[in-house]
Amino acid sequence: MVELRSVSFGYQSDRMVLDNLSLRLEEGRWYGLLGMNGSGKTTLLKLMAGKLFAQSGEIDADGRSVRKREVETLRNVFMLPADFTFPDMRLDQFLSVYTGFYPGFREDVWNDCLADFGLQRDIKNLNKLSLGEKHKIAFSIALSLGTKMILMDEATNGMDIPARKMFRKLLMKHVREDQIVVLSTHVVQDIENLLTDVIVLRKDAPVYAASLEEISNCYSFGIQSDEEGALYAEPCAEGYHVITPKREEIDTEVSLELLFNALMKKGGKI
Protein backbone atom coordinates (compact mmCIF):
# COMPACT_ATOMS: atom_id res chain seq x y z
CA MET A 1 0.00 0.00 0.00
CA VAL A 2 1.11 3.55 -0.73
CA GLU A 3 -0.25 6.38 1.36
CA LEU A 4 0.11 10.12 0.78
CA ARG A 5 -0.84 12.34 3.70
CA SER A 6 -1.25 16.11 3.22
CA VAL A 7 1.49 16.26 0.59
CA SER A 8 2.46 19.64 -0.83
CA PHE A 9 5.14 20.38 -3.41
CA GLY A 10 6.14 23.36 -5.51
CA TYR A 11 9.11 24.11 -7.74
CA GLN A 12 8.79 27.68 -6.47
CA SER A 13 8.09 28.36 -2.82
CA ASP A 14 5.19 30.69 -3.58
CA ARG A 15 3.43 28.40 -6.06
CA MET A 16 2.39 24.87 -5.17
CA VAL A 17 2.00 22.28 -7.92
CA LEU A 18 0.39 19.89 -5.44
CA ASP A 19 -1.25 21.27 -2.31
CA ASN A 20 -2.33 19.21 0.71
CA LEU A 21 -2.85 16.06 -1.37
CA SER A 22 -3.95 12.86 0.38
CA LEU A 23 -4.35 9.52 -1.40
CA ARG A 24 -4.22 5.82 -0.68
CA LEU A 25 -3.18 3.34 -3.36
CA GLU A 26 -3.90 -0.34 -2.79
CA GLU A 27 -2.29 -3.51 -4.09
CA GLY A 28 -4.03 -5.11 -7.03
CA ARG A 29 -5.42 -1.80 -8.29
CA TRP A 30 -4.75 -0.05 -11.59
CA TYR A 31 -4.88 3.75 -11.35
CA GLY A 32 -5.33 6.12 -14.26
CA LEU A 33 -3.68 9.47 -13.51
CA LEU A 34 -5.27 12.24 -15.58
CA GLY A 35 -4.91 16.00 -15.72
CA MET A 36 -4.12 18.95 -17.95
CA ASN A 37 -0.53 19.92 -18.69
CA GLY A 38 0.99 21.47 -15.58
CA SER A 39 -1.50 19.88 -13.19
CA GLY A 40 1.21 17.89 -11.40
CA LYS A 41 0.92 14.37 -12.85
CA THR A 42 4.63 13.87 -13.46
CA THR A 43 5.46 15.59 -10.19
CA LEU A 44 3.20 13.20 -8.30
CA LEU A 45 4.82 10.18 -9.94
CA LYS A 46 8.29 11.48 -9.06
CA LEU A 47 7.25 12.06 -5.45
CA MET A 48 5.97 8.49 -5.13
CA ALA A 49 9.16 7.18 -6.74
CA GLY A 50 11.40 9.09 -4.33
CA LYS A 51 12.85 11.29 -7.06
CA LEU A 52 11.43 14.45 -5.48
CA PHE A 53 10.75 15.33 -1.86
CA ALA A 54 7.58 17.00 -0.65
CA GLN A 55 7.89 20.34 1.15
CA SER A 56 5.32 19.06 3.63
CA GLY A 57 3.38 15.89 4.26
CA GLU A 58 4.43 12.26 4.14
CA ILE A 59 4.51 9.46 1.59
CA ASP A 60 4.79 5.88 2.83
CA ALA A 61 5.20 2.71 0.79
CA ASP A 62 4.45 -0.47 2.75
CA GLY A 63 4.94 1.49 5.96
CA ARG A 64 8.34 2.92 4.97
CA SER A 65 8.89 6.61 4.33
CA VAL A 66 9.74 7.18 0.68
CA ARG A 67 11.65 10.29 1.74
CA LYS A 68 14.31 8.11 3.43
CA ARG A 69 15.10 6.36 0.13
CA GLU A 70 15.83 3.05 1.81
CA VAL A 71 17.11 0.30 -0.48
CA GLU A 72 14.10 -1.92 0.20
CA THR A 73 11.77 0.90 -0.80
CA LEU A 74 13.61 1.96 -3.96
CA ARG A 75 13.99 -1.57 -5.30
CA ASN A 76 10.21 -2.00 -5.07
CA VAL A 77 9.23 1.01 -7.16
CA PHE A 78 10.01 1.83 -10.77
CA MET A 79 9.02 4.94 -12.66
CA LEU A 80 9.05 4.94 -16.44
CA PRO A 81 9.30 8.64 -17.39
CA ALA A 82 7.94 10.10 -20.60
CA ASP A 83 11.45 11.23 -21.56
CA PHE A 84 13.23 7.94 -20.79
CA THR A 85 16.67 8.01 -22.41
CA PHE A 86 19.21 5.30 -23.12
CA PRO A 87 23.00 5.61 -23.14
CA ASP A 88 25.16 4.53 -26.08
CA MET A 89 25.20 0.90 -24.95
CA ARG A 90 24.28 -2.52 -26.21
CA LEU A 91 20.98 -3.89 -24.92
CA ASP A 92 22.59 -6.79 -23.06
CA GLN A 93 25.06 -4.44 -21.33
CA PHE A 94 22.34 -2.03 -20.25
CA LEU A 95 20.11 -4.81 -18.99
CA SER A 96 22.92 -6.37 -16.95
CA VAL A 97 23.75 -3.06 -15.26
CA TYR A 98 20.18 -1.85 -14.76
CA THR A 99 18.54 -4.99 -13.46
CA GLY A 100 21.25 -5.71 -10.89
CA PHE A 101 19.50 -3.43 -8.40
CA TYR A 102 16.16 -5.24 -8.72
CA PRO A 103 16.16 -8.76 -7.24
CA GLY A 104 12.62 -9.35 -8.49
CA PHE A 105 13.65 -9.16 -12.15
CA ARG A 106 11.94 -11.89 -14.17
CA GLU A 107 13.74 -13.05 -17.27
CA ASP A 108 10.68 -14.97 -18.47
CA VAL A 109 8.63 -11.76 -18.55
CA TRP A 110 11.46 -9.94 -20.32
CA ASN A 111 11.74 -12.66 -22.96
CA ASP A 112 7.99 -12.66 -23.50
CA CYS A 113 7.90 -8.88 -23.96
CA LEU A 114 10.75 -8.97 -26.48
CA ALA A 115 9.06 -11.74 -28.44
CA ASP A 116 5.61 -10.13 -28.50
CA PHE A 117 6.99 -6.74 -29.52
CA GLY A 118 9.20 -8.38 -32.16
CA LEU A 119 12.33 -6.83 -30.65
CA GLN A 120 15.83 -8.11 -31.37
CA ARG A 121 18.20 -9.07 -28.56
CA ASP A 122 21.39 -8.00 -30.33
CA ILE A 123 20.72 -4.24 -30.35
CA LYS A 124 24.13 -2.57 -30.65
CA ASN A 125 23.23 0.98 -29.63
CA LEU A 126 20.05 1.68 -27.69
CA ASN A 127 20.37 5.41 -28.22
CA LYS A 128 19.94 5.03 -31.99
CA LEU A 129 16.52 3.40 -31.77
CA SER A 130 13.35 5.22 -32.81
CA LEU A 131 11.17 6.74 -30.09
CA GLY A 132 8.65 3.92 -30.39
CA GLU A 133 11.33 1.21 -30.15
CA LYS A 134 12.89 2.92 -27.13
CA HIS A 135 9.54 2.95 -25.37
CA LYS A 136 8.94 -0.71 -26.16
CA ILE A 137 12.29 -1.60 -24.57
CA ALA A 138 11.75 0.69 -21.59
CA PHE A 139 8.23 -0.65 -21.00
CA SER A 140 9.50 -4.23 -21.23
CA ILE A 141 12.13 -3.47 -18.60
CA ALA A 142 9.56 -1.80 -16.33
CA LEU A 143 7.25 -4.79 -16.53
CA SER A 144 10.08 -7.29 -15.96
CA LEU A 145 11.63 -5.75 -12.84
CA GLY A 146 8.99 -7.18 -10.52
CA THR A 147 8.62 -4.04 -8.39
CA LYS A 148 5.57 -3.71 -6.17
CA MET A 149 4.74 -0.33 -7.70
CA ILE A 150 4.95 0.45 -11.43
CA LEU A 151 4.60 4.13 -12.38
CA MET A 152 4.32 5.00 -16.06
CA ASP A 153 4.25 8.48 -17.59
CA GLU A 154 3.00 8.51 -21.20
CA ALA A 155 4.35 4.99 -21.70
CA THR A 156 2.88 4.60 -25.20
CA ASN A 157 4.62 7.67 -26.66
CA GLY A 158 5.80 6.90 -30.17
CA MET A 159 4.08 3.51 -30.33
CA ASP A 160 1.92 2.65 -33.32
CA ILE A 161 -1.56 1.12 -32.99
CA PRO A 162 -0.42 -2.56 -32.96
CA ALA A 163 2.24 -1.76 -30.35
CA ARG A 164 -0.32 0.03 -28.15
CA LYS A 165 -2.54 -3.03 -28.34
CA MET A 166 0.41 -5.24 -27.35
CA PHE A 167 1.21 -2.82 -24.49
CA ARG A 168 -2.25 -3.47 -23.02
CA LYS A 169 -2.01 -7.22 -23.60
CA LEU A 170 1.35 -7.50 -21.85
CA LEU A 171 0.19 -5.45 -18.88
CA MET A 172 -2.85 -7.67 -18.39
CA LYS A 173 -0.73 -10.80 -18.78
CA HIS A 174 2.15 -10.01 -16.46
CA VAL A 175 1.03 -7.59 -13.72
CA ARG A 176 0.66 -9.50 -10.45
CA GLU A 177 -2.16 -9.15 -7.94
CA ASP A 178 0.22 -7.72 -5.32
CA GLN A 179 1.40 -4.87 -7.57
CA ILE A 180 0.18 -1.29 -7.86
CA VAL A 181 0.04 0.22 -11.35
CA VAL A 182 -0.26 3.96 -12.00
CA LEU A 183 -0.63 5.03 -15.63
CA SER A 184 -0.45 8.71 -16.55
CA THR A 185 -1.56 9.57 -20.06
CA HIS A 186 -3.28 12.10 -22.30
CA VAL A 187 -4.65 9.28 -24.45
CA VAL A 188 -7.29 7.72 -22.21
CA GLN A 189 -8.29 5.22 -24.90
CA ASP A 190 -4.96 3.46 -24.32
CA ILE A 191 -5.77 2.58 -20.72
CA GLU A 192 -9.45 2.97 -19.87
CA ASN A 193 -10.27 -0.74 -20.24
CA LEU A 194 -7.43 -1.63 -17.84
CA LEU A 195 -8.25 0.63 -14.92
CA THR A 196 -9.91 -0.03 -11.60
CA ASP A 197 -9.52 3.55 -10.34
CA VAL A 198 -9.03 7.08 -11.62
CA ILE A 199 -7.16 10.03 -10.12
CA VAL A 200 -7.77 13.43 -11.72
CA LEU A 201 -5.56 16.40 -10.90
CA ARG A 202 -6.70 19.92 -11.59
CA LYS A 203 -4.93 23.19 -10.85
CA ASP A 204 -6.31 24.96 -7.80
CA ALA A 205 -8.92 22.28 -7.13
CA PRO A 206 -9.07 19.23 -4.84
CA VAL A 207 -7.98 15.92 -6.33
CA TYR A 208 -10.76 13.70 -7.65
CA ALA A 209 -10.11 10.05 -6.79
CA ALA A 210 -12.62 7.23 -7.15
CA SER A 211 -12.89 3.65 -8.30
CA LEU A 212 -14.68 3.00 -11.57
CA GLU A 213 -17.12 0.90 -9.57
CA GLU A 214 -17.96 3.89 -7.37
CA ILE A 215 -18.39 6.11 -10.43
CA SER A 216 -20.61 3.53 -12.12
CA ASN A 217 -22.74 3.23 -8.98
CA CYS A 218 -23.35 7.00 -8.92
CA TYR A 219 -23.59 8.01 -12.57
CA SER A 220 -24.84 6.82 -15.94
CA PHE A 221 -23.05 7.61 -19.19
CA GLY A 222 -24.93 7.69 -22.47
CA ILE A 223 -26.45 9.62 -25.37
CA GLN A 224 -29.62 11.74 -25.27
CA SER A 225 -31.43 13.89 -27.79
CA ASP A 226 -31.31 16.84 -25.35
CA GLU A 227 -29.58 17.94 -22.14
CA GLU A 228 -32.54 17.31 -19.84
CA GLY A 229 -31.52 15.82 -16.49
CA ALA A 230 -27.82 15.83 -17.36
CA LEU A 231 -25.16 16.74 -14.83
CA TYR A 232 -22.87 17.32 -17.79
CA ALA A 233 -23.47 17.25 -21.55
CA GLU A 234 -21.42 17.58 -24.72
CA PRO A 235 -22.87 17.91 -28.24
CA CYS A 236 -22.36 14.97 -30.58
CA ALA A 237 -23.76 13.79 -33.92
CA GLU A 238 -26.58 11.87 -32.20
CA GLY A 239 -27.47 14.69 -29.82
CA TYR A 240 -25.53 14.86 -26.56
CA HIS A 241 -23.08 12.69 -24.69
CA VAL A 242 -24.31 12.99 -21.10
CA ILE A 243 -23.53 12.12 -17.52
CA THR A 244 -26.69 11.70 -15.46
CA PRO A 245 -27.44 10.56 -11.92
CA LYS A 246 -27.86 6.80 -11.91
CA ARG A 247 -31.57 5.98 -11.71
CA GLU A 248 -31.64 2.36 -12.84
CA GLU A 249 -29.86 -0.83 -11.86
CA ILE A 250 -28.34 -1.11 -15.33
CA ASP A 251 -24.62 -0.28 -15.32
CA THR A 252 -23.21 1.81 -18.15
CA GLU A 253 -19.61 1.89 -19.26
CA VAL A 254 -17.71 4.78 -17.70
CA SER A 255 -16.41 7.22 -20.32
CA LEU A 256 -13.15 8.53 -18.92
CA GLU A 257 -12.96 11.23 -21.57
CA LEU A 258 -16.44 12.53 -20.70
CA LEU A 259 -15.72 12.27 -16.97
CA PHE A 260 -12.45 14.15 -17.37
CA ASN A 261 -14.06 16.92 -19.43
CA ALA A 262 -16.83 17.28 -16.85
CA LEU A 263 -14.34 17.58 -13.99
CA MET A 264 -12.27 20.15 -15.87
CA LYS A 265 -15.28 22.34 -16.64
CA LYS A 266 -17.10 21.96 -13.34
CA GLY A 267 -14.32 22.84 -10.93
CA GLY A 268 -13.06 19.38 -10.08
CA LYS A 269 -16.43 17.82 -9.25
CA ILE A 270 -19.51 16.70 -11.13
Secondary structure per residue as TSV (DSSP state, phi and psi in degrees):
chain	resnum	aa	ss	phi	psi
A	1	M	-	360.0	142.7
A	2	V	E	-118.7	129.8
A	3	E	E	-126.8	128.6
A	4	L	E	-110.9	126.8
A	5	R	E	-122.7	111.9
A	6	S	E	50.6	48.7
A	7	V	E	-84.1	129.7
A	8	S	E	-129.1	140.8
A	9	F	E	-152.2	139.0
A	10	G	-	-146.3	143.1
A	11	Y	S	-76.1	-20.0
A	12	Q	B	-124.2	139.7
A	13	S	T	-61.5	-25.2
A	14	D	T	-98.0	5.5
A	15	R	B	-142.7	108.6
A	16	M	-	-83.6	132.9
A	17	V	S	-81.1	-42.6
A	18	L	E	-123.4	133.8
A	19	D	E	-132.3	112.2
A	20	N	E	57.2	47.1
A	21	L	E	-88.0	128.9
A	22	S	E	-126.5	130.4
A	23	L	E	-148.5	156.6
A	24	R	E	-132.7	125.8
A	25	L	E	-113.7	127.7
A	26	E	-	-105.8	152.9
A	27	E	T	-62.1	146.4
A	28	G	T	80.0	7.0
A	29	R	-	-110.5	148.1
A	30	W	E	-115.5	116.8
A	31	Y	E	-107.5	128.4
A	32	G	E	-93.6	123.7
A	33	L	E	-105.1	112.8
A	34	L	E	-121.1	154.7
A	35	G	E	167.1	159.9
A	36	M	-	-70.7	164.8
A	37	N	T	-56.0	134.2
A	38	G	T	85.1	4.3
A	39	S	S	-82.3	-12.1
A	40	G	S	109.3	12.7
A	41	K	H	-61.3	-53.7
A	42	T	H	-64.9	-37.9
A	43	T	H	-59.8	-44.3
A	44	L	H	-62.3	-43.2
A	45	L	H	-61.2	-43.0
A	46	K	H	-65.6	-36.1
A	47	L	H	-64.3	-43.9
A	48	M	H	-68.6	-27.4
A	49	A	T	-86.1	-3.9
A	50	G	T	79.0	16.6
A	51	K	S	-88.9	-19.2
A	52	L	S	-130.8	158.7
A	53	F	-	-121.2	130.5
A	54	A	-	-65.7	144.1
A	55	Q	S	-68.9	-30.9
A	56	S	E	-151.2	160.0
A	57	G	E	91.8	175.2
A	58	E	E	-132.4	147.8
A	59	I	E	-127.3	121.6
A	60	D	E	-117.4	139.8
A	61	A	E	-121.8	115.6
A	62	D	T	52.4	40.4
A	63	G	T	83.3	-3.4
A	64	R	E	-104.3	139.3
A	65	S	E	-70.6	123.7
A	66	V	G	-64.4	-30.5
A	67	R	G	-57.9	-32.2
A	68	K	G	-74.8	-15.4
A	69	R	-	51.9	44.9
A	70	E	-	-68.1	149.5
A	71	V	H	-56.3	-44.1
A	72	E	H	-62.4	-32.9
A	73	T	H	-73.7	-47.9
A	74	L	H	-67.3	-32.6
A	75	R	T	-78.4	-3.6
A	76	N	T	-112.6	15.2
A	77	V	E	-139.8	138.4
A	78	F	E	-136.8	130.4
A	79	M	E	-111.4	124.2
A	80	L	E	-97.1	103.7
A	81	P	-	-77.4	160.0
A	82	A	T	-65.3	-29.0
A	83	D	T	-105.8	35.4
A	84	F	-	-55.0	129.9
A	85	T	-	-123.2	149.8
A	86	F	-	-110.8	149.0
A	87	P	-	-79.9	175.1
A	88	D	S	-79.0	78.7
A	89	M	-	-138.2	158.3
A	90	R	-	-71.7	154.4
A	91	L	H	-60.2	-44.6
A	92	D	H	-65.0	-35.6
A	93	Q	H	-65.3	-48.1
A	94	F	H	-61.6	-44.5
A	95	L	H	-62.4	-41.4
A	96	S	H	-62.3	-42.9
A	97	V	H	-71.1	-45.2
A	98	Y	H	-73.0	-39.9
A	99	T	H	-81.5	-9.3
A	100	G	T	-61.4	-25.2
A	101	F	T	-82.3	-14.8
A	102	Y	-	-113.2	98.8
A	103	P	T	-66.5	-16.4
A	104	G	T	-87.2	5.8
A	105	F	-	-56.5	132.4
A	106	R	-	-115.8	111.9
A	107	E	H	-67.7	-29.2
A	108	D	H	-66.6	-37.9
A	109	V	H	-67.1	-43.4
A	110	W	H	-58.2	-47.8
A	111	N	H	-62.8	-38.9
A	112	D	H	-65.8	-42.0
A	113	C	H	-63.0	-45.5
A	114	L	H	-59.0	-45.1
A	115	A	H	-64.6	-45.3
A	116	D	H	-70.2	-30.8
A	117	F	H	-83.9	-9.1
A	118	G	T	69.6	33.8
A	119	L	-	-91.3	143.9
A	120	Q	-	-85.1	150.6
A	121	R	S	-86.2	-22.9
A	122	D	-	-97.1	43.6
A	123	I	-	-70.0	123.5
A	124	K	S	-83.3	-33.8
A	125	N	-	-143.9	104.9
A	126	L	G	-61.2	-31.8
A	127	N	G	-71.4	-12.8
A	128	K	G	-96.8	2.7
A	129	L	S	-73.5	158.8
A	130	S	-	-68.8	165.3
A	131	L	H	-58.6	-44.3
A	132	G	H	-62.8	-42.0
A	133	E	H	-66.3	-39.6
A	134	K	H	-60.2	-42.3
A	135	H	H	-71.3	-30.8
A	136	K	H	-63.7	-45.5
A	137	I	H	-63.3	-48.1
A	138	A	H	-62.5	-43.0
A	139	F	H	-62.4	-41.7
A	140	S	H	-62.2	-39.6
A	141	I	H	-64.0	-47.7
A	142	A	H	-57.0	-41.4
A	143	L	H	-73.8	-25.9
A	144	S	H	-87.0	-17.3
A	145	L	S	-70.9	-21.3
A	146	G	-	75.4	20.7
A	147	T	-	-71.4	153.9
A	148	K	S	-70.8	-26.0
A	149	M	E	-126.6	126.5
A	150	I	E	-115.6	118.7
A	151	L	E	-113.4	124.6
A	152	M	E	-128.2	128.4
A	153	D	E	-112.5	107.1
A	154	E	S	52.6	52.1
A	155	A	T	-66.0	-22.1
A	156	T	T	-94.9	11.2
A	157	N	T	-52.8	129.8
A	158	G	T	80.8	-6.4
A	159	M	-	-83.4	141.7
A	160	D	-	-81.7	178.2
A	161	I	H	-60.5	-46.3
A	162	P	H	-60.9	-38.1
A	163	A	H	-67.6	-37.1
A	164	R	H	-64.6	-38.7
A	165	K	H	-63.9	-42.2
A	166	M	H	-66.8	-36.5
A	167	F	H	-53.3	-48.9
A	168	R	H	-65.9	-41.5
A	169	K	H	-61.8	-44.9
A	170	L	H	-67.8	-38.1
A	171	L	H	-59.3	-49.8
A	172	M	H	-64.0	-31.2
A	173	K	H	-77.0	-37.5
A	174	H	H	-113.2	-13.3
A	175	V	-	-71.4	131.0
A	176	R	-	-86.6	163.3
A	177	E	T	-69.6	-19.4
A	178	D	T	-95.1	8.2
A	179	Q	-	-99.8	156.4
A	180	I	E	-112.3	129.5
A	181	V	E	-118.4	128.2
A	182	V	E	-122.8	120.4
A	183	L	E	-117.1	115.5
A	184	S	E	-101.8	130.0
A	185	T	-	-158.5	157.9
A	186	H	S	-97.4	-10.8
A	187	V	-	-107.9	86.2
A	188	V	G	-64.9	-24.2
A	189	Q	G	-62.8	-24.1
A	190	D	G	-69.3	-25.3
A	191	I	T	-128.3	-12.2
A	192	E	T	-63.0	-27.5
A	193	N	T	-82.0	-3.7
A	194	L	T	-96.4	-24.6
A	195	L	-	-79.4	149.4
A	196	T	S	-106.3	-22.6
A	197	D	E	-143.3	159.6
A	198	V	E	-133.7	139.8
A	199	I	E	-123.5	122.3
A	200	V	E	-117.7	121.6
A	201	L	E	-100.6	138.9
A	202	R	-	-141.3	135.7
A	203	K	T	-57.6	133.2
A	204	D	T	60.1	30.4
A	205	A	S	-144.7	151.1
A	206	P	-	-60.8	151.1
A	207	V	-	-65.7	143.8
A	208	Y	E	-105.7	118.8
A	209	A	E	-135.1	126.1
A	210	A	E	-160.1	154.6
A	211	S	E	-79.9	154.9
A	212	L	H	-64.0	-29.2
A	213	E	H	-64.7	-43.3
A	214	E	H	-62.9	-42.5
A	215	I	H	-63.2	-44.1
A	216	S	H	-65.2	-30.9
A	217	N	H	-74.1	-21.1
A	218	C	H	-101.6	-30.8
A	219	Y	E	-131.4	154.7
A	220	S	E	-114.0	144.3
A	221	F	E	-119.5	130.3
A	222	G	E	-171.3	-161.6
A	223	I	E	-124.7	133.8
A	224	Q	E	-129.2	161.2
A	225	S	S	-77.9	-19.3
A	226	D	S	-142.5	-176.7
A	227	E	-	-94.4	5.3
A	228	E	T	-58.5	128.2
A	229	G	T	77.3	3.2
A	230	A	-	-85.3	136.3
A	231	L	S	-76.2	-29.2
A	232	Y	E	-154.1	142.7
A	233	A	E	-144.3	144.9
A	234	E	E	-131.4	134.6
A	235	P	E	-62.9	144.1
A	236	C	E	-147.2	176.0
A	237	A	T	-60.4	-33.2
A	238	E	T	-88.5	-4.9
A	239	G	E	140.0	-97.3
A	240	Y	E	-142.0	134.7
A	241	H	E	-78.1	129.5
A	242	V	E	-133.0	153.2
A	243	I	E	-113.6	125.0
A	244	T	E	-126.8	158.7
A	245	P	E	-60.0	142.2
A	246	K	-	-73.6	123.9
A	247	R	-	-117.0	-13.0
A	248	E	S	-123.2	167.3
A	249	E	S	-78.7	-10.8
A	250	I	-	-74.6	125.6
A	251	D	-	-83.0	141.3
A	252	T	-	-113.6	153.6
A	253	E	-	-70.2	130.6
A	254	V	-	-71.1	126.6
A	255	S	-	-93.6	105.7
A	256	L	H	-63.8	-36.1
A	257	E	H	-64.1	-44.4
A	258	L	H	-67.1	-41.9
A	259	L	H	-60.1	-46.6
A	260	F	H	-60.7	-46.9
A	261	N	H	-61.2	-39.0
A	262	A	H	-63.5	-44.5
A	263	L	H	-65.6	-37.2
A	264	M	H	-66.5	-37.7
A	265	K	H	-90.6	-13.8
A	266	K	T	-116.0	26.8
A	267	G	T	73.0	31.6
A	268	G	T	85.9	7.5
A	269	K	-	-150.0	157.0
A	270	I	-	-90.8	360.0
